[in-house]
Amino acid sequence: MTLEQKIGQFFFPAVFINDTEENIQATERLIKEHNIGGLTFFHSRASAATNYETKKKIVFNDDSYERLKELVIRYQKCATTPLLMSIDAEWGLAMRVEKTPQYPYAITLGALPESESHLVYEVGKQIGLDLKSAGIHYNLAPLADINNNPNNPVIGYRSFGENKEKVARFTLEYLRGMNDVGVLGCLKHFPGHGNTNVDSHLGLPILEETLDQLLENELYPFIKGIENDVDSIMIGHLAVPALNDGKNTSATLSKSVIETLLREQLHYDGLVISDALNMHSVSKLYDQKGQLEWQAFNAGNDVLCFAENVEEGIQEILENATPERIEASYKRLMKCKQKAGILVDNQPKGNLNFEAASDLNRKIAQNSITKIRDNNNSTVILDASKKGALAKVSLYKNIDNPFFETLNKTILSAEFAIEMDEIDSIDSIEKSLTDYDTLLISLFVPKAKPLNNFDIEEEILEFLKNIFSTKSCILYVFGNPYALQIIPNLKSALGIVQIYQDFTEFQESAAQQLLDNSECKGTLPVIISNL
């Protein structure tokens, strides 16, 4: 290859599964003309993270998975050097592709006891197999971020929790599972995005920690990853003034973060990939096309993810970088391509296995259910049912949910539901509940992200506040445990059980646990302040 062709390998522009034929042909030209090294798949232009503030409507397509496979085959045919296909699949292809297996969020896995860490390995393995079935060999996951800020708008449920040892161990199990089936992984977002309260898709988060504090906490999982030869590390769009002479320079553009800290001090010589270069924390810094790509490469990134100015970026690097530096990055990338086996065979292999995913999800559910407050929850519910004093209340799902359906095999009672935008029914339901002294409440948290109180309406929060004071309430929360922090008067709830996901397997397992009064093995992976 010429030097220019080697530089082309560093570019991983974004491609969209549900895109126009015109856009697809433009990507094919990029591959043929510039010898780019890989692609990063997203569902559609409307779903790309920096677009959500524009309120673009996401159009779902049940054929996305088949379309993804077809595009992988089509794009590989254009490439002189096999492309390393990448995607964000933290909880499986379902993060980007409809009708594919979804696995639990990292925060759910973080609730598992350490003795069940093999289940995290199995998640990595199954996700790897799903990716290979679509022809993808590089998962931009898992997060090594320690989520120690409950107000974090973008990490939260995507992190294994706030215990650095557990985060480190579970990230390695997840990586090992993927590696064992031939899929590369990536620890992100170096040097740690957990203790931030700004979304780096939209602005620049600033970490105020000193280097010693980072080494003690945020950097711990990355150090363990380096010790275990992690495939790649993604640099986060976040500023660490203590590492940049007090300047708020994004780590993605900082030699002191990548070259000095990561390469020299932590002795990492593996692949370094930037976070998406379209994110607003960096994308608006340079007026001249190609400057951002050059500055990111110059800072120490080997791979430029979601690079939007391929041709201009290649020329800037060609004019400014030394041949030695270009060669070093090229060798790191080719080593990864060789490890993934794509230089020999890069076609889709295998099929999606929904049954295996469901079995695994059920095992995780059974081992992650967390009893936060237990005042003989099962006995209280069963006794109230026998007396006709029990009512079940479902918030944000109708009464035909697997949790209630499983309970109804043994526990019959009145059932009520308040779904999204049905707050007008609250008054009438409250009146109907006067006949019952014990309530089993299932809260299906509408959103995983904390924006707008997880989309839990104020009227629902007020309803819970009042009902906790007047009734014996057992609360089951299906969703992000941080939602507990916004529920008022939680101390008055008689019992609280945290379930983390609303998958059918999780709902059924939660109901069976209540009926059997069996041990709950899960523990909260984060600290909840109002318990």
N, C-alpha and C positions, 0 to 999 in steps of 0.2 A: 504493500500500500504506500501511496504518497503520504507526506505529512498531513496534507489537507484531508485525505480520506480517513486517516487515523483520527483527526479532530472530529470529523463527522460522527464517529462512533460514540462520542461523549454526549450526544444530543438524544434525549428521550422526549420528543414532543407528545402532547396529549392527542388522543384520538377518541372518537365518540361512537359507541356501538350503534346508536340510532341517529346516524348522520345522513346527509344527502349524498347522492352519487357524485356530485360535483366536489364535495369535501373529501370523499374517499379517493377520488382521482388526484386531488391535490396532494394528499398524503403519499400516494404511490409515486408521484413525481419527486417528492422530498427524499424518499427512500432511494430511488434510482439515481438522482442527481447529486445527492450529498452523502451517501453511504452512512446514514444515521445508524446508531447502535441499537436502538430499541424504541418501544412505544409504551406509553402509559394509558391504559384504557379507562374511560369514564362512561357512564350510562348515556348521557346526552349533554348538550351544551347548557341546557337549563339547570341540570343537576350539579354542575361543577360548583364547588363550594363558594367561590367568590361571586357567583351569580345569585345567591339566594336573597341578597338584599334588593335585587331588582324585581323580585316577585315573579320571575318567569315561570310559566306553568310547565311542570314536568309531565310529558305524555308517556304513559306506560305502554310497554309492548311485550306481550306474552312470548314473543319469538326472539327476545333479546339474546338468550343463550345460544340458540342456533346461529343467529346473526353474528355473534361474537366469534364462534368457531369458524364461520365462513370468512370473516375478515382476517382472522389470524392466518389462515391458509393463503388467502389472497395477498396479504402484505408480505408474507415470507417468500412468495414466488417472485416478488419484485426485488428482493434483497440479494446482493452479491455476497455479503457476509450475513449469516443468520441473525435475525433480530432477537434481542432479549425482551420478550413481552412481559410487561409488568402491570400490576393493578393493586389498588387498595382493597384488600380482602381480610380485614381484621377479624370479622366474624363470619367469613366465608364469602363466596361469590355474591351472596345475597346483598352485600353492602353496595354492590353496583348493578346487579343483574336480577331481574324478576324470575320467579319460578325456579330458583335454585336453592339448595339447602342452606338454612341459616343456623349458625351455631351461637352459643351464648356470648354476650358481651364480656370483655375482659374483667369488668367489676364483678360479674357473676362467678367467673372462674376464680377470682380472688377470694371469694367466700368459701371455697373448698378447703378442707383441712389439708395440711401438708402431706398427710399420708395418702391422699388421693391425687397427688400431682400427676400421676400417670394419665389421668383424664385430660389434663392440659396437653400432654404429649399427643393423645389421641385426637384432640381437636386440631392441632397442627398437622397431623398426618392426614386426617380426612379433608381438611381444607386444601392441603397439597394435592391430594388425588383429584379433587374437584377442579382445581386450577389446571392440572395436566390434561384433564379431559377436554378442556377448552383450548389447549395449546399454550398456556401461560406457565412460565417457569420462575417467576420472580414476584413474590408477595411483599409489598411495602408494609410489612408488619413483622413483629408486634410492637406496641408501644413499650418503651422502657421507662416512661415517665412515671414518677412517683406522685400520685395525686394528693398533695397535702394542702390544697386550697379548695374548700367546698364551693367557692364562687367561680371556679374555673369554667368559662363558657364553652370550651371546645375539647377539653381532655376528659375529665370526670369519668363517665361510664366506660371510656375506652382504655382506662388504666387498670392494672391488676390491684391497685389500692395504694395505701400509704406506708406499708411496711417494706423497707428497702430490700431486706433479705428475701421476702416472699415474692416481691416484684422481680428480683433478679432470678430466682429459681424458676418461676413460672415462665418468664420470657425464654429462658434456656430450654425448658421442656417443649414449649411451643415451637421454637426453632428446630429442635432436634427432630420433632415429629415431621416437619416439612422436609428437612434435609434427608431424612431416611427414605423419602419417596422421590427425591430428586428435584425439590423445589427450593430456591434460594429465599432467604429471609432478610429482614432489615430492622435493626434497632433504631427507634426514633423517639423523641426529637432532641438530639444532642444540642446543648448540654443538660437538657431537662426542661420540659414545658409544663410540669405539674403545678408549680407554685406561681401561676400567673392568673390575672383576671381580665386579660384582653385576648380576643380571638385574632390570631396572627393572619387569618385570611383577610382581615379588614384593617388591622392596625398592628403596631409593633409592641409586643409585650416586653417589659423590662424586668430582669431578675436583679434584685439588689444584693444577692448573696456574694460573699467573698469567695476566693478560690478554695480556702480551707473548708468553708461551709458546704460548697458544692462537692468537694471530695468526700466529705462526711456523709452526704445524703444523695443529692440528685445524680451524681456521677457513678454511684455505687453499681447500679445494674449494668451500665455501659462498661465499667471496668471488668465486671464478671464476664460480660459478653466478649470483650477483647481477649481475656484469658482463655476463652473457649473457642477462639477463631471464628467469631461471627462473620457472616458473609459480607455484610455491608452495614454502614451507619448513616442515617439521614440527619443532616444538620437542620435545626429548627430556625424559623424566622423569629428570633428573639434576641434582645440585647442584654449583654452582661457588662455593664460599665467597668466593673472591677477587673475585667480581663482586657479592656480596651482603653486604658489610660483615662477612664472616666467618661468615654464617649458612648453614645447610644447607637453603636454600629450593630446591625443585624449579624448574628453569628454566621449566617450564610455567606457574608461578605467580609469575614474577619479572619485574617491570617493568624492572629494571636489565638483565636479559638481553634481553628482547624490545624494549622501547621505547628504552632507552638504547644498548645494543650493536648490535642488529640494525637497528633503524630509523634511529637518529641517527648512530651512528659508521660503520656499514657502508652506510648510505643505501639500505636496501631498502624499497620501497614496494609489494611484491607481497603475495599472500595468505599469511597465517600460519595454520597448522593445528596444533592440539594433538595430541600422541600420545594414544592411547586413554585416556579418562578413567576407565575401569574398572580400570586397572592399579593394583596395591596400593600403589605408591609414593605415589599421591595420593588414591586413592578412599576411603581410610579416615581422611582428615584432618578431615572436616567431618561433624557429626551431622545438621545441618539440610539437608534436600533443597534443591538449587538453589544452595547456597553455593559448592560446588566450581565449578559452571559459571560463576557470576558472577566468582569470583576468577580463573579462567582467562581469561575475557573481559577483565576489568579489567587483567590483566597485559599484554594486547596480542594475544591470539589472536583471529583473525577467525572461524575455524571450530572447533567443539567436536566432536571425533571421539569416537564411542562414548559420547556423553552419555547418561546413564541417567535423568536427571531433567529431561525436556524442559519440561513445563508449569511446574514450580517454577523452573527455570533462566531461562525467558523472563520470568517475573514479577520475579525478582531483578534481572535486567539492566534491565528496563523501569523499575524503581523507582530504580536506582542510576546508570545510565550517562547520559551527556549525549547529546542528539540528534545532535550533531556527530560524536561517536565512533561511534555506531550507523550513521550515514550513511557514514562512511569505510569501515567494514568491509563494509557492504552493497555499495558501489560496487566494492570489490576482488573480491568474490565474483561479482557480476554480470558483471564484465569477464572473469572466467575462464569463466563459462557461455557468454558470447558467443563467446569464442575457440574453445571446444569445439564450437560450432555447435548446442548442444542447445536453444536458444530457438527454432530453426527446425525441427529434426528430431532427435528423441531416441530413435528406434526402433533395434533391432538391425540391423546391416548386414553382409552378407558371411557367409562360412563359415569354420570352422576349416580350416587347411591343414597336415595332418600331414606331407605330403611335403616341403613347404618347410621345416618345422621340422627334419625329419630331415637334409635336405641341409645346412642351416645348422649343425646340431650336429656333423656329420661334418667340416665345414671347421674348426670351432673345435677339435675333437679333434686334427686333423692339425697344427694350429698351436700347440697349448698343451702337448703332451706334453713333459715336462721330464726330461732325463737328469741326475740328481743325481750319480751316480757311474758312470763307464764304464771298465771294464777289459776292453775288447773284448767287451762283453756278448753281442752276436750271434754272434761267432766261438766264444766259449766254449760257448754253448748248442748251436750247430750241430755243433761237434766232439764234444761229449759225446753228442749224439743218435746220431751215426754210430757211436760206440763202444758204444752201449747203456748208457752210464753216466749218462743223464739221467732225472730224474723230475720231473713237474709236480705241484705241490701247490696246491690252491685252498682258501683260508680264507674261510669264510662264504658260499660258493656251491658247488653241486655241480659235478661235472666237465663237465656239459653246458652250459657257458657259452660265449658267443661268442668270448672270448679264446682258450680252448683249441681250440674248433672251427676257428677260422681258422688257428691254428698247426698243427693236425693235418693240414692239406693238404700240409704240407711236413715237419713235425717230428713223428715218431711216438715216443712214449715211454710209460712207465708213468704212470698218473695217480691221484692221491689227493685226497680232499676231507675237510675237517672243517667241518661246518656248525654253526650256533648250537645250543648245548646238546648237542653231541656230543663233549664233552671226554673221555669214556670211551674214545673210539677213538684218542686220541693215542698211547698206549703201543704199540698194535699197529702203527700207522702208522710210528712211529719205528723199530720193529724191521724193518719192510719196507724202510725207506729205507737200511738198512745196505748194501744191494746197489748203491747209486748214490752217486757222488761229487759230482755236480753237480745242483743243484735250481733249478728255475724256480718261484718262489713268487708267487702272486697273492693279495694281501690286499684283500678287498672290505670296507672299513671299514663296520661296521654302521650307525653313526649319524653325522650331520654335526656334531652338538653335542658338546662335550668332556665332558659329564656322564658320570660312571662310565667314564672312559677310552674314550669313544666306543662303549661297550658291548662293547669287546674284552675277552674273559675273561682272567683272570690266567694260566690254564693255557696259553692261546695265546701270551701274551707270553713265558712261560717256555720254551715249545716253540721259539719264534723265537730266543731268547737262546742256547739250546743248539745249535740247528741251524746258526746262523751260525758257531759256533766249530768245528764238525766237518766242514762241507761247503762247497763252493764254491757260494754262493747268489746268485742274481740275483732281487731283490725288485721286483715291480710293485705299486704302491699305488694302488688305485682308491678315491678319497675325499678327505676333508679332509686337506691336507698336515700340519696340526698333529698328526695322529695319529702322525707320525714321531717326535715328541718323547717319546712314551711307550714306544717300542719299545726294549728293552734291547739292548746290545751291537751297536748298528747299525753301528758303525765296522768290525765284522768282516764285514759283508755285502760281497761282491765287487762287486756292481752294484746300483744303486737307480734306479728310474724312477718318476716321479710322474705319475698320469693324471687325478686330480681328480674324475671322474664314473664311474659304472658303466654308463652308457647303452650299448646295443648298439653305437652308432657309435663310442664311445670305446674299447670293448673290441676291436672289429675293427681300428680304426686303430692301437692299441697293438701288436697282433699283427703287422700289416703292417709297421709300423716296425721291429720286431725282425727280421722275415724279410728286409727290404730293407736293414737296417742304415742307414736313411736319417737325415738330420739331424733333430734334435729342436729345434724353434724356441722352445719355451716356457722361461720362467724362473720360479723360485719368487717369488711375489708377497709372501711374508712370510719372515722370518728363522726358521730352524729351528735350535735351539741345540745339538743333539747330533750334527750332521753332521760 
